Amino acid sequence: MDLSLIYSRKPNSSPNKTPPNFEDLIVNEAKRTGFRYRRLKSFFERKYSLSFSENTIKAILRRNGISKEKRKRKKSGRHLYDY
């Protein structure tokens, strides 16, 4: 009998995970400002004197389903050169 079918392989703890209160702060500020991970990193350093890695912020945003806002481009009717 294969024991991997019985026991979960999920880790019991994640000691290096960002605390939930910081995670909530990152998610709320991302929603409020519309910034992505690079601008949020410098924003937190200036406003709160907190230092997070860009990859940490990116992972938190991805885990909480915060996606980049799509912007519509204006399409000009002009061609690049005269046909």
Residue, then its C-alpha position, 0 to 999 in steps of 0.5 A: m500500500d502506498l503511504s503517499l495516498i494516505y498522508s498529505r504532503k502539505p508542509n505543517s508550517s511555513p516559517n518564512k511566510t509574510p505575516p497576515n497583517f503585512e499581507d493585508l496591508i500590501v493587498n489593500e494598498a495595491k487595490r487603493t493605489g493601483f500600483r504593481y510590485r515595483r512601485l509598491k516596493s518603493f511606496f512602502e519604503r517611503k511611506y511605512s519604512l518597510s522593506f519587502s522584496e519585489n518577488t514577495i510582493k508579486a507572490i502576495l498579489r498573485r496569491n490574492g488574485i490582484s491582477k494588473e488593470k488593462r488599459k485600452r490603447k487609442k488606435s490611430g487611423r494613420h498609417l506608418y507611411d503613405y501607401 
